Amino acid sequence: MTVKVGSRTVGDTTVVTLDGEINSTTSGGLQAQLLPYVRDHSQVLIDLTGVSYVSSAGLRTLLIVHRHAQQAEARIVLAGLSEEVRFVMSATGFLDFFKIAEDLDAELERAGG
């Protein structure tokens, strides 16, 4: 199993779309694919609409991306969280690390895309 990663640029924002499960099998490869999008002062919107499950390994990957973004003074926004993904992130305190957008298009408009 893999996580499909797609990207597009909208204005100054890179939208990274993920599709699949983020688990111990997929998280290492996903991390390697996500980190290049996090550059100095970049804006990255990660669309999780297609992600139905995030394991602890997946949370660790998102935390590494968050820390990388802090060092690069980049902005990471997560959008499209399913109920299950939101519950896992809430229960583990991970929602506190990220800005969460309820609506992808509204967030892109707000970001100037």
N, C-alpha and C positions, 0 to 999 in steps of 0.2 A: 504494500500500500504506500502511496505517496501523497504529498500535498501539492496540488497544482498551484503554481504561483504565476500570476499575470500582473502586468504593470502598465500604467499609462500616466501621462503628465497632464494635469489640468491647471493652467496658470503656473503658479509657483509650487504647487503641491504634487507630489508623486503619490498616486493611488496604487496600492499593492493589494491585489485581490487573492485571497486564499480559498482553496476548495479542497476539503477532505478532513481527515482527523489528524490532530496534532498530538502525537504520542511518542513513546520512546523509540519507535522505529523511524518516525518521520522528523523528529525535532532537530536532530543534528544537521541534516540536509537543509531543513528550512532555515535554521540559523545562518548557515553559509549563504543562503539566497537572500535573506533579509538585510543582513548587515551592510552590504554595499549601497543600499538605498539611504542609509543613515549617514549623511555627510554633514560637514560643518554648516550650521544654521539652516538645514533643510527642513521642509515640512513633509511628513509622511503620514498618509491616512491609510491604515490597514483595514481593509474590508473583510470582516469575518463572517459575512452572510452565509457563505458556503461551508463553514466549519461547524460540525455538529458535536464535536467532542474535543476537549483539551485535557490531557493528563498532567501529572506533576512535572513530567519532562517537558511538556509543552509550555507550562507556566514558567519553568526555568528559562526556556528559550526566549519567551516574551520579556522576562526580567533582564536577561542579557542585552536584548535589543534596547530596553529602557535605559539601562546603565550606559550603553554605548551612545545613546542619544543625549544623555546628560553631559557626557564628556564632549560631545560635538556641538553642544548647545542647539540641538535639533528639537523639533516638536513632533511628537508621535501622538496620533489620535486613532482610537479603535472605533470602528463602526460595525453595525450589523450583528451584534452579539445575540445569539440564540438564548432562550431562557436557561438552558442547561449550562452553556458557557458562562453566562452572566452569574448564575448561581455559584458555580465553582470559583470564579474570580472574586465574587463577593465574600464567600465563606473563607477564602484564604487571604483576604485583604489586598488582593491584586488590583481591584478597582481603584484603590487609592493611588496607584502608581501612574495611571493613565488618564488622559482626558477621554471621555466616552461620548461619542456622537450618536444620538438616537437615529438620525437620518443622514445618509451619505450625501445626498444632493444638497440638503440644507447646509451641511458642514462645508461642502465645497464652495457654495455661494458665500458663506461667512468668511472663508479663508481667502476669498478673492479669486476663486478659480472660474 
